[in-house]
Amino acid sequence: MEDKLGNFKLGKNFDALIIDPLVNDSPIDIFSVDTIEQIFEKFIFNGDDRNISEVYVQGQKVVPFWNTEWIEFCNKLLKYTNKHITKRY
């Protein structure tokens, strides 16, 4: 797997979220004295989908997060996953 993962070299898999900590109605508060590390921590602990502006999977931009088709797909996937996980346990 290390030939496909682990760094930002050309040819490696790349999954990423582009976040906007300053979006309207954000669940996190950002102050002028916050460092980039503090802003990242705030997103990890308190951020949500309102802060996600873009999603990349294997280097391809798959959607702006507000795309309704993507949200419908995620909801269907979540229902399917919950149904099958519940059956196992």
N, C-alpha and C positions, 0 to 999 in steps of 0.2 A: 504493500500500500504506500510505502514511502515514496515510490516513484510518481504517485498521483496526488499526495497530500503533504502538508507540512510547511509550506512556505509560499511566497508569491512569485516564484519563477514561472516563466512562460511555459505553457503546456500543463500546468497543475490545475486540479479542480479548484473552483472558487465559488463559495456560497457566501452571501453577505446580505445584511440589512443596511439600508441607508436610513439613518434616523434624523429626525428634526426635533431637538429638545425645546425649540421655541415656538412650536406650532400652537395655534389658538386652542384653548381648552385643554392644554397639556396637563397631565397629572403630576408633573414635576415642576418645581420652582428652580429657576436658574438665576444666579446672582453674578454681578460683574466680577466678583472676587473668586468665583469658582474656577478651578483648573479643569483642563480637559479630562483628567482622571476622575475628578469629583462629578463632573457632568455624566460621564460614562457610568459611574457607580449609581447615580440617581436614576438613570434609565434602567439599568439592570434590576434594581430593587423596586422601583415604583413606576417605571414607564409601561406603556401598553401600546395597542395597535394605533392609537392616535399619533404616536411619535414615529411610526414607520412610514416612510414616504416611498421607498422602492425596495424590491426584493430581487436578488440575483441568485440563480441556481446554475452551477457549473459554468459560471462566467456569462450566462445569458440573463438579461433583464427579463424577468417573467411577467411582472406587473408593477404598475403603481399600486400600492396597497388598497386604494379606495375603489379599485375595479370591482364592480358588483359580481361579475362572473367568477372572479377569483374567490370572493367571499362566499358565494353559493357553493363552489367546489369544496372549500375548506369546511363548511358546515356539513356537507354530505359526507366528507371523509371522516369528520369527527363523529358523526352519528354511526357510521359503519364501524369505526374503530371501537367506540364504546359498546356497541352491540356485541361484537366478537370478544372483546375483553371480558365483558360481563358473563358470557357463556362459559369461558374458561375457568372462572373462579366461582 
